[in-house]
Amino acid sequence: MSAPEKPTTVDEYLAGVEEPKRSTLEAVRASIRRAVPDADEVISYGMPAFRLGGKVVAGFAAFKAHLAYLPHSGSVFPQLADELTGFTYTDGSLHFAVDEPLPDALVARLVEVRRAEAGV
């Protein structure tokens, strides 16, 4: 089972994700929420995201063989390259295991860099 085609809420999205991916994404969701408690949870490009001041500052998604953290910016990861050792990433997607959430400290740094960049 995969995420619903067009979820309208983060809860709907997660309801369509199988275990252990769902629990891992729930942990990442909680970590992002701690890092940016004043953000609104939204669906952006069909995936869960956190919006602050009209700008998306974090997101996540489930894929067939991995999960991804999405900063909604191509310049966040290069700024944190030393902290991303051991992870696979592209300009816009940090990949992580389906059964191991990202560390809270890393999520906090990712959100911090994106917020500074977005000015929110």
SENU-526947 format. One line per 10 residues: number of its first residue (from 1); their letters; for each residue x, z, y of N, C-alpha, C. Coordinates in steps of 0.001 Angstrom, whole numbers, always signed. Each point is the difference from the previous one (the first is absolute). Example, Ala and Ser with C-alpha at 12.3 -4.5 7.8 and 13.67 -1.06 7.14 Angstrom:
BEGIN
1	AS	+13190 +7800 -5690 -890 +0 +1190 +900 +0 +1200 | -350 -720 +1050 +820 +60 +1190 -770 +730 +1090 $
END
This chain:
BEGIN
1	MSAPEKPTTV	+854 +0 -1183 -854 +0 +1183 +895 +0 +1239 | -341 -754 +990 +774 -44 +1238 -882 +428 +1155 | +592 +47 +1179 -746 +416 +1179 -1172 -945 +237 | -1096 +511 +565 -1147 -864 +283 +415 -1160 +897 | -742 -1103 -117 +333 -1177 +800 -2 +291 +1485 | -1066 +614 +473 -107 +246 +1437 -489 +1419 +259 | +874 +983 -200 -414 +1367 +278 -194 +187 +1507 | -902 +879 +370 -223 +275 +1415 +552 +1355 +419 | +379 +831 -979 +603 +1298 +297 +1197 +214 -924 | +856 +933 +379 +1147 +336 -837 -482 +574 -1331 $
11	DEYLAGVEEP	-1035 +814 +37 -534 +563 -1245 -489 -1097 -937 | -675 -1016 +528 -449 -1126 -832 +1197 -722 -614 | +1017 -221 +802 +1203 -667 -499 +582 +791 -1168 | +202 +1301 +219 +620 +832 -1027 -869 +127 -1246 | -1307 -30 +163 -904 +90 -1152 +202 -1174 -955 | +473 -1117 +508 +225 -1174 -824 +1400 -111 -571 | +832 +1007 +239 +1381 -21 -484 +105 +887 -1244 | +623 -531 -1049 +122 +761 -1240 +1109 +1055 +92 | -87 +980 -899 +1051 +1016 -113 +1195 -595 -735 | +1220 +439 +261 +371 +1073 +913 +155 -442 +1443 $
21	KRSTLEAVRA	-250 -1277 +262 +166 -516 +1362 -856 +766 +1009 | -1255 +289 -363 -899 +661 +945 +554 +1353 +436 | +410 +820 -943 +525 +1333 +335 +1258 -98 +859 | +847 -962 -320 +1229 -185 +776 -337 -422 +1428 | -942 -930 +158 -409 -419 +1341 -707 +1127 +744 | -759 +828 -697 -645 +1157 +638 +1060 +938 +567 | +1102 +177 -732 +1088 +852 +487 +659 -612 +1240 | +198 -1308 -13 +576 -679 +1172 -973 +83 +1178 | -1277 -162 -268 -1024 +121 +1038 +78 +1378 +655 | +102 +1047 -814 +88 +1364 +529 +1277 +186 +812 $
31	SIRRAVPDAD	+1071 -597 -451 +1272 +93 +706 -85 -682 +1371 | -612 -1180 +35 -183 -703 +1275 -903 +827 +909 | -1059 +552 -549 -935 +812 +783 +727 +1192 +639 | +918 +630 -754 +776 +1119 +562 +907 -483 +1135 | +529 -1206 -149 +914 -547 +1010 -719 -459 +1258 | -1252 -409 -136 -756 -531 +1131 -1459 +451 -132 | -247 +1306 +172 -1340 +553 -235 -1071 -521 +942 | +392 -527 +1134 -975 -476 +984 -353 -1477 -166 | +543 -656 -1025 -282 -1421 -226 -1342 -189 -700 | -594 -1166 +213 -1233 -384 -683 +367 -771 -1263 $
41	EVISYGMPAF	-690 +293 -1099 +182 -772 -1223 -877 -1240 +90 | +608 -1155 -248 -718 -1270 +86 +447 -905 -1147 | -698 -1108 -137 +446 -1072 -890 +534 -1106 +909 | +1253 -387 -236 +636 -1056 +781 +562 -1021 -975 | -385 -1243 +156 +422 -1064 -924 -376 +359 -1443 | -1120 +686 -182 -492 +350 -1328 +678 +1187 -645 | +853 +703 +753 +755 +1123 -549 -152 +1237 +873 | +145 +1197 -579 -88 +1237 +774 +1082 +56 +1076 | -400 +475 +1178 +932 +102 +1118 -393 +1172 +890 | +934 +394 +842 -214 +1078 +959 +232 -566 +1390 $
51	RLGGKVVAGF	-1016 +128 +852 +58 -576 +1342 +10 +1115 +1032 | +867 -152 +976 +146 +973 +1075 +122 -758 +1313 | -822 +347 +966 +60 -687 +1278 -210 -1490 -118 | -817 -420 -947 -288 -1414 -189 +1050 -759 -786 | +1073 +678 -428 +1078 -665 -736 +139 +603 -1395 | +168 -859 -996 +211 +476 -1362 +1440 +496 -111 | +145 +1243 -482 +1333 +608 -90 +468 +224 -1428 | -887 -150 -979 +380 +181 -1396 -1096 -557 -896 | +385 -368 -1199 -973 -454 -978 +600 +25 -1387 | -842 -238 -991 +472 -29 -1378 -894 -912 -819 $
61	AAFKAHLAYL	+494 -381 -1170 -772 -903 -853 +480 +77 -1437 | -903 -387 -915 +328 -81 -1418 +168 -1460 -395 | +1025 -257 -789 +242 -1321 -549 +150 +134 -1511 | +126 -1089 -694 +12 +26 -1463 +1096 +918 -561 | +1223 -173 +464 +1121 +729 -596 +615 +1062 +900 | -521 +160 +1213 +572 +987 +914 -1029 +390 +1057 | +386 +988 +781 -776 +393 +1179 +844 -331 +1219 | -633 -42 +1170 +746 -346 +1200 -436 +847 +1185 | +990 +359 +797 -225 +611 +1302 +161 -1128 +1016 | -925 -81 +952 -14 -1095 +968 +60 +565 +1417 $
71	PHSGSVFPQL	+1098 -218 +714 +104 +536 +1358 -717 -848 +1051 | -459 -1182 -379 -643 -941 +930 +941 -372 +1134 | +1267 -142 -361 +1038 -435 +926 +1206 -434 -828 | +620 -1080 +398 +1172 -478 -718 +1293 +648 +422 | -43 +896 +980 +1250 +585 +485 +188 +1470 -364 | -912 +595 -738 +129 +1413 -375 +1075 +193 -1062 | -38 -770 -1076 +928 +219 -1106 +1464 -205 +389 | +339 -1025 +789 +1400 -140 +389 +532 +1241 +745 | -868 +665 +743 +427 +1198 +726 +274 +1178 -935 | -572 -47 -1193 +131 +1107 -952 +713 -417 -1286 $
81	ADELTGFTYT	+784 -1057 +60 +630 -549 -1207 +765 +1060 -788 | +727 +877 +667 +766 +1033 -704 -906 +960 -768 | -1208 +218 +495 -936 +921 -640 -811 -680 -1108 | +120 -1315 -124 -774 -748 -987 +834 -420 -1208 | +1202 +548 -118 +859 -304 -1140 -749 +329 -1293 | +22 -933 -924 -673 +202 -1275 -1398 -605 -48 | -526 -377 +1150 -1320 -626 +62 +158 -1503 +184 | -969 -751 -477 -77 -1428 +247 -963 -208 +1150 | +376 -860 +949 -904 -267 +1110 +226 -1383 +578 | -1054 -472 +658 +40 -1242 +756 -138 +410 +1461 $
91	DGSLHFAVDE	-162 -945 +903 -189 +352 +1408 -1221 +891 +217 | -1059 -228 -795 -1232 +705 +267 -560 +845 -1120 | +777 +229 -1063 -544 +694 -1167 +1100 +775 -730 | -169 +1308 -106 +922 +853 -748 -629 +272 -1358 | +651 -425 -1071 -562 +124 -1339 +415 +1320 -636 | -947 +606 -730 +319 +1227 -727 -792 +43 -1296 | +427 +880 -891 -558 +78 -1353 -1463 +413 +13 | -724 -450 -1025 -1433 +282 -84 -287 +1475 -283 | +1009 +735 -438 -229 +1400 -366 +895 +981 +755 | +580 -447 +1121 +871 +882 +772 -182 -257 +1495 $
101	PLPDALVARL	-715 +912 +685 -243 -200 +1434 +1305 +26 +796 | -35 -586 +1159 +1137 +80 +905 +183 +1448 +445 | +1241 +422 +236 +227 +1362 +495 -649 +200 +1378 | -551 +1181 +216 -643 +311 +1276 +931 -231 +1185 | +1255 +398 -139 +952 -146 +1105 +207 -1468 +355 | +31 -874 -1005 +166 -1425 +270 -1238 -566 +681 | -1168 +377 -464 -1239 -464 +635 -29 +452 +1465 | +376 +1234 +249 +19 +512 +1375 +939 -830 +873 | +1168 -367 -516 +951 -817 +760 -552 -1405 +240 | -607 -593 -1028 -574 -1337 +150 -1072 -7 +1083 $
111	VEVRRAEAGV	-871 +991 -21 -1053 +92 +1006 +592 +262 +1372 | +991 +880 +78 +642 +325 +1270 +603 -1246 +657 | +707 -798 -777 +631 -1221 +530 -1068 -988 +458 | -1036 -179 -793 -1060 -947 +374 -741 +466 +1248 | -280 +1304 +85 -688 +520 +1188 +846 -225 +1257 | +1271 +269 -83 +886 -208 +1152 +0 -1465 +394 | +87 -871 -965 -5 -1442 +249 -1309 -458 +644 | -1114 +560 -486 -1319 -394 +493 -385 +720 +1286 | +741 +1035 +352 -301 +741 +1226 -1258 +836 -99 | -280 +516 -1215 -1195 +850 -186 +356 +1331 -629 $
END
